[in-house]
């Protein structure tokens, strides 16, 4: 499902993301609503900022793909 550019722009602004992080989120199949929903509130001090969350998830997914390809 394709999301409207306005939703991505809103997520970019609210989550303080750059174009590279938006590209990574799209590549992983995330949607702008889930990014906005995962913004930590002041009570959720344990929660990472969306920017860090995207980077870690992207690294984990693509590290697994590299390892799987190397072992095959």
Secondary structure, DSSP 8 states (H G I E B T S, - for coil): ----HHHHHHHHHHHT--HHHHHHHHHTT--HHHHHHT---TT-TTS--HHHHHHHHHHHHHHHHHHHHHH-
